[in-house]
Amino acid sequence: MDGIPVAEAAQRLSMRPVSTYEAMRTGRLTRVPGSDPARVTLASVQLLADQRRLEAQRRRSDLCALARHVDSLLHAPAGSTYLPPPGPGALKIVPADAFAIFGRDVLEAAANRGWIRKDGCPTCWARMSAKVHQTFGPRDEAAFKILLGQPCAADRAHWRAEAEERRRATVRTESAERVRRTEAERTAARAEFRAAQSAAEAAASRLAGATRVLAAKDPAVAREAAVRARRQAGFTASGDLECGCTARRYCAQHAAVFGTTDRRAARP
């Protein structure tokens, strides 16, 4: 069956199950038709996650300030009398906007970064966990470094590879867009040419018909049309052609075609 269970969607969205059902009821999550128990589509989960992140970022314009606040909740500053709840309970006091922006896996790594550092890198841990759970992973930004500490060489290499892939994808998209735009312009030019050609042919046909009608009424018009036609065919004012033909004689090339130099005696 397509889609994922509501409980899994709630985990990916860092929401309570009851809030996830409410999002499904209001249409922000799409229920898979006929699913029982209810399942929601992956596309709607990803869309809602992106929407919640954007909404939270509009409310929290300073992500570094939010990260420092979260860090102070998860790890009491030296000399502070405040003691955060132990283990996973620490995440219960983190603002919902932090879950929407940073993702649950990043915040879990931030809450447990002390013991994670004993065996590895909190940023790597958060990145791999987010990949498994399909949530937002850490980014090469100051706010994430406040929560997780400085990334290791593997994280920096991973981000460089991601940046290079985004650059290549952008180049491919721009190239495809240029090809599409060029083809669209070519198609439009071809259509415009055909329309103009059809209009010109129709106008020429009307002109020819009108000329015949007028020539029948006025012989001077017929003579003018004949002169114009001869000029369009390449005749000079003397009746000669550029190839060497005159009004009475063919040039050597055309004499070979018609079998005579006398134009009046020629038969095609």
Disulfide bonds with the S-S distance in Angstrom:
none
